[in-house]
Amino acid sequence: MAFKFENLQVWQKALDLSDEINILTRNFPKDELYILTSQIKRAADSVVLNIAEGCTGQSNAVFKAFLNYSIRSGVEVVSCLFIGQKRGFISSSEFKKHYDNYEALIKMITALRNSI
């Protein structure tokens, strides 16, 4: 693996979850394409991208800041899940699965941030 972030379990998990969110949004109504669909996908991708960008050999303080951005984007995904469930696009079982996954991911990112 050429880049340091590729070895981080937290980045790998974030990448997998971003793909799961992409699959989830395939069932959203077409009129949400540029609204909720776009928002949740961008937030999920942002978690992955901020971990990678922060891990580019900059200072620990900068890496921590990017991990904070990742956490905030993860919380944004969770908020979008709530909206999707409220609007009837996400079933209770899908909501719980993705909610639990993002809760675990945010805990992983927080633990990494706190270890630096």
SEVEXMAR-66913 format. One record per atom (N, C-alpha, C, CB): x negated, y negated, z; atom name. Coordinates in steps of 0.02 Angstrom, whole numbers, plus 50000, padded with zeros to 5 digits. Glycine has a CB too. Example, Ala and Ser with C-alpha at 12.3 -4.5 7.8 and 13.67 -1.06 7.14 Angstrom:
BEGIN
xx,yy,zz,site
49340,50284,50390,N
49385,50225,50390,CA
49340,50165,50390,C
49435,50224,50452,CB
49358,50112,50354,N
49316,50053,50357,CA
49355,49998,50394,C
49296,50030,50286,CB
This chain:
BEGIN
xx,yy,zz,site
49957,50059,50000,N
50000,50000,50000,CA
49956,49938,50000,C
50048,50000,50061,CB
49970,49893,49956,N
49928,49836,49944,CA
49939,49779,49993,C
49937,49811,49875,CB
50000,49772,50019,N
50015,49716,50062,CA
50030,49739,50133,C
50075,49677,50034,CB
50007,49700,50181,N
50014,49717,50252,CA
50087,49730,50272,C
49985,49662,50295,CB
50133,49689,50247,N
50203,49696,50267,CA
50232,49764,50248,C
50244,49641,50237,CB
50206,49795,50195,N
50233,49860,50173,CA
50225,49914,50226,C
50198,49882,50109,CB
50177,49905,50271,N
50166,49954,50325,CA
50210,49942,50386,C
50094,49953,50345,CB
50244,49886,50388,N
50286,49871,50446,CA
50352,49908,50442,C
50298,49795,50451,CB
50367,49948,50493,N
50430,49985,50495,CA
50490,49937,50493,C
50434,50028,50558,CB
50482,49880,50524,N
50537,49831,50526,CA
50552,49805,50456,C
50519,49773,50574,CB
50500,49794,50416,N
50511,49772,50347,CA
50545,49827,50306,C
50444,49751,50314,CB
50521,49889,50314,N
50551,49946,50278,CA
50625,49954,50295,C
50512,50010,50294,CB
50641,49948,50360,N
50712,49954,50381,CA
50753,49896,50353,C
50717,49955,50459,CB
50726,49836,50355,N
50761,49778,50328,CA
50774,49787,50253,C
50721,49713,50340,CB
50726,49814,50217,N
50734,49827,50145,CA
50790,49877,50133,C
50667,49852,50115,CB
50790,49931,50172,N
50843,49981,50165,CA
50912,49952,50180,C
50829,50041,50211,CB
50917,49911,50232,N
50981,49882,50251,CA
51005,49831,50199,C
50976,49849,50320,CB
50958,49795,50170,N
50976,49748,50117,CA
51008,49786,50058,C
50913,49708,50092,CB
50981,49843,50042,N
51009,49884,49989,CA
51079,49909,50008,C
50963,49944,49974,CB
51089,49927,50072,N
51155,49949,50095,CA
51206,49893,50090,C
51151,49974,50167,CB
51186,49831,50105,N
51231,49774,50099,CA
51249,49763,50026,C
51199,49710,50130,CB
51201,49770,49982,N
51214,49763,49911,CA
51267,49814,49888,C
51149,49773,49870,CB
51261,49875,49911,N
51311,49927,49894,CA
51379,49909,49925,C
51287,49996,49919,CB
51379,49887,49987,N
51442,49869,50020,CA
51480,49816,49981,C
51428,49843,50091,CB
51445,49767,49955,N
51479,49710,49922,CA
51508,49728,49854,C
51430,49653,49914,CB
51491,49785,49828,N
51519,49806,49764,CA
51595,49813,49767,C
51488,49873,49741,CB
51621,49824,49828,N
51693,49832,49837,CA
51728,49767,49856,C
51706,49883,49891,CB
51691,49712,49861,N
51723,49648,49877,CA
51761,49623,49816,C
51669,49595,49899,CB
51814,49585,49827,N
51852,49558,49770,CA
51808,49512,49727,C
51914,49519,49795,CB
51824,49510,49663,N
51785,49469,49616,CA
51788,49395,49633,C
51811,49480,49545,CB
51844,49372,49663,N
51848,49300,49680,CA
51802,49282,49738,C
51919,49282,49698,CB
51770,49331,49770,N
51721,49318,49823,CA
51649,49320,49797,C
51729,49370,49879,CB
51641,49332,49732,N
51574,49341,49703,CA
51527,49284,49721,C
51579,49348,49628,CB
51549,49223,49715,N
51505,49165,49728,CA
51516,49137,49798,C
51518,49111,49677,CB
51553,49173,49839,N
51566,49149,49907,CA
51535,49200,49955,C
51644,49141,49920,CB
51576,49243,49985,N
51552,49289,50036,CA
51503,49340,50008,C
51610,49325,50068,CB
51516,49366,49950,N
51470,49416,49920,CA
51400,49387,49913,C
51496,49439,49851,CB
51396,49329,49885,N
51331,49296,49876,CA
51298,49281,49943,C
51339,49232,49835,CB
51337,49257,49990,N
51310,49236,50055,CA
51280,49295,50093,C
51364,49203,50097,CB
51317,49350,50098,N
51293,49407,50137,CA
51232,49440,50103,C
51348,49458,50146,CB
51232,49442,50036,N
51175,49471,50001,CA
51113,49428,50010,C
51192,49480,49927,CB
51121,49362,50005,N
51064,49318,50014,CA
51037,49321,50085,C
51083,49245,49996,CB
51082,49326,50134,N
51060,49331,50204,CA
51022,49396,50216,C
51120,49326,50252,CB
51048,49452,50189,N
51014,49517,50197,CA
50945,49516,50164,C
51057,49573,50168,CB
50942,49487,50104,N
50878,49482,50070,CA
50830,49436,50108,C
50888,49455,49999,CB
50856,49384,50138,N
50815,49336,50175,CA
50780,49369,50234,C
50858,49278,50199,CB
50813,49417,50266,N
50780,49453,50322,CA
50716,49485,50296,C
50828,49506,50352,CB
50722,49521,50241,N
50665,49556,50211,CA
50610,49507,50189,C
50688,49599,50151,CB
50631,49456,50154,N
50583,49408,50125,CA
50546,49369,50179,C
50619,49360,50079,CB
50579,49350,50232,N
50546,49312,50285,CA
50496,49354,50323,C
50597,49283,50333,CB
50511,49418,50333,N
50461,49462,50365,CA
50399,49466,50321,C
50491,49533,50378,CB
50409,49476,50257,N
50352,49482,50211,CA
50312,49417,50208,C
50376,49501,50141,CB
50348,49361,50201,N
50313,49297,50194,CA
50275,49279,50257,C
50363,49242,50178,CB
50303,49294,50315,N
50269,49279,50378,CA
50209,49321,50391,C
50316,49286,50434,CB
50206,49378,50359,N
50152,49427,50371,CA
50095,49419,50321,C
50180,49498,50367,CB
50084,49359,50297,N
50033,49348,50244,CA
49966,49327,50271,C
50058,49296,50196,CB
49952,49343,50333,N
49887,49327,50361,CA
49881,49257,50389,C
49835,49337,50309,CB
49938,49224,50397,N
49938,49158,50427,CA
49930,49166,50502,C
50004,49119,50409,CB
49937,49113,50539,N
49929,49116,50611,CA
49986,49155,50643,C
49924,49046,50641,CB
49975,49178,50704,N
50028,49213,50741,CA
50088,49168,50751,C
50002,49237,50808,CB
50077,49104,50763,N
50132,49057,50773,CA
50175,49053,50710,C
50105,48988,50791,CB
50144,49052,50652,N
50182,49049,50589,CA
50220,49115,50579,C
50134,49036,50529,CB
50188,49171,50593,N
50222,49235,50586,CA
50283,49238,50632,C
50174,49294,50601,CB
50275,49215,50694,N
50331,49213,50741,CA
50388,49170,50714,C
50308,49187,50809,CB
50371,49114,50684,N
50423,49070,50656,CA
50461,49106,50601,C
50391,49005,50629,CB
50426,49142,50558,N
50460,49178,50504,CA
50501,49236,50531,C
50409,49204,50454,CB
50478,49268,50585,N
50518,49320,50617,CA
50582,49290,50646,C
50478,49356,50672,CB
50576,49229,50673,N
50636,49194,50698,CA
50685,49181,50640,C
50617,49128,50732,CB
50660,49162,50583,N
50703,49152,50525,CA
50738,49217,50506,C
50663,49124,50464,CB
50701,49272,50510,N
50730,49338,50494,CA
50786,49355,50542,C
50676,49392,50496,CB
50775,49341,50606,N
50827,49354,50656,CA
50889,49314,50640,C
50801,49338,50728,CB
50879,49251,50626,N
50937,49207,50610,CA
50974,49232,50548,C
50913,49135,50599,CB
50937,49255,50498,N
50969,49282,50438,CA
51007,49346,50454,C
50918,49294,50383,CB
50979,49387,50499,N
51014,49448,50520,CA
51079,49432,50555,C
50969,49488,50566,CB
51078,49381,50597,N
51139,49359,50630,CA
51190,49333,50579,C
51124,49305,50683,CB
51165,49300,50527,N
51209,49277,50473,CA
51242,49336,50438,C
51169,49235,50423,CB
51206,49390,50427,N
51235,49450,50398,CA
51292,49475,50442,C
51181,49506,50388,CB
51279,49479,50507,N
51329,49503,50554,CA
51391,49458,50552,C
51301,49505,50625,CB
51381,49393,50549,N
51439,49347,50544,CA
51478,49359,50480,C
51415,49274,50547,CB
51443,49371,50426,N
51477,49386,50362,CA
51515,49452,50367,C
51425,49390,50305,CB
51489,49500,50404,N
51525,49563,50414,CA
51591,49550,50449,C
51482,49612,50455,CB
51590,49507,50500,N
51651,49489,50535,CA
51702,49457,50487,C
51636,49441,50593,CB
51678,49411,50446,N
51722,49378,50397,CA
51751,49430,50349,C
51684,49323,50358,CB
51709,49473,50323,N
51732,49524,50277,CA
51784,49571,50308,C
51674,49564,50252,CB
51773,49588,50370,N
51822,49631,50405,CA
51887,49593,50415,C
51793,49655,50472,CB
51882,49531,50436,N
51942,49490,50448,CA
51983,49481,50385,C
51921,49422,50476,CB
51949,49476,50328,N
51983,49467,50263,CA
52006,49533,50233,C
51938,49430,50215,CB
51989,49588,50265,N
52011,49653,50241,CA
51967,49685,50189,C
52078,49647,50214,CB
51906,49660,50179,N
51860,49688,50129,CA
51818,49745,50158,C
51815,49634,50102,CB
51811,49746,50225,N
51767,49794,50258,CA
51809,49833,50308,C
51707,49758,50293,CB
51807,49899,50303,N
51844,49941,50350,CA
51810,49939,50419,C
51848,50014,50324,CB
51846,49962,50469,N
51819,49964,50537,CA
51757,50008,50541,C
51871,49989,50586,CB
51758,50065,50506,N
51700,50110,50508,CA
51640,50080,50472,C
51718,50178,50477,CB
51651,50048,50414,N
51596,50015,50379,CA
51568,49958,50422,C
51620,49987,50311,CB
51613,49919,50452,N
51591,49864,50495,CA
51546,49890,50550,C
51652,49827,50525,CB
51569,49942,50586,N
51530,49968,50643,CA
51462,49992,50620,C
51568,50025,50677,CB
51460,50028,50565,N
51397,50054,50539,CA
51347,49998,50525,C
51408,50095,50475,CB
51369,49947,50488,N
51324,49893,50470,CA
51309,49848,50530,C
51355,49851,50413,CB
51357,49837,50572,N
51346,49798,50633,CA
51292,49832,50675,C
51412,49790,50673,CB
51299,49896,50687,N
51251,49933,50728,CA
51181,49932,50696,C
51274,50006,50738,CB
51179,49940,50630,N
51114,49938,50595,CA
51080,49871,50603,C
51124,49954,50521,CB
51118,49817,50597,N
51087,49750,50603,CA
51071,49733,50675,C
51134,49698,50574,CB
51110,49759,50722,N
51093,49749,50792,CA
51026,49783,50808,C
51149,49778,50838,CB
51017,49844,50783,N
50954,49879,50793,CA
50896,49844,50758,C
50959,49952,50768,CB
50907,49820,50698,N
50855,49784,50661,CA
50835,49720,50697,C
50879,49768,50590,CB
50883,49682,50720,N
50867,49620,50755,CA
50828,49635,50819,C
50932,49581,50773,CB
50844,49689,50853,N
50805,49709,50912,CA
50733,49726,50893,C
50838,49769,50948,CB
50725,49760,50836,N
50657,49777,50812,CA
50617,49714,50796,C
50661,49822,50750,CB
50649,49667,50762,N
50615,49606,50743,CA
50597,49566,50807,C
50659,49562,50696,CB
50643,49564,50854,N
50630,49529,50917,CA
50572,49560,50954,C
50693,49529,50962,CB
50570,49627,50956,N
50515,49662,50990,CA
50449,49647,50956,C
50528,49738,50991,CB
50448,49647,50890,N
50386,49630,50854,CA
50365,49559,50870,C
50396,49638,50778,CB
50413,49512,50866,N
50398,49442,50881,CA
50369,49435,50952,C
50461,49398,50874,CB
50399,49469,50999,N
50377,49464,51069,CA
50309,49497,51081,C
50428,49495,51114,CB
50289,49543,51037,N
50225,49577,51045,CA
50166,49537,51017,C
50228,49644,51011,CB
50182,49485,50979,N
50129,49445,50947,CA
50105,49392,50995,C
50155,49411,50882,CB
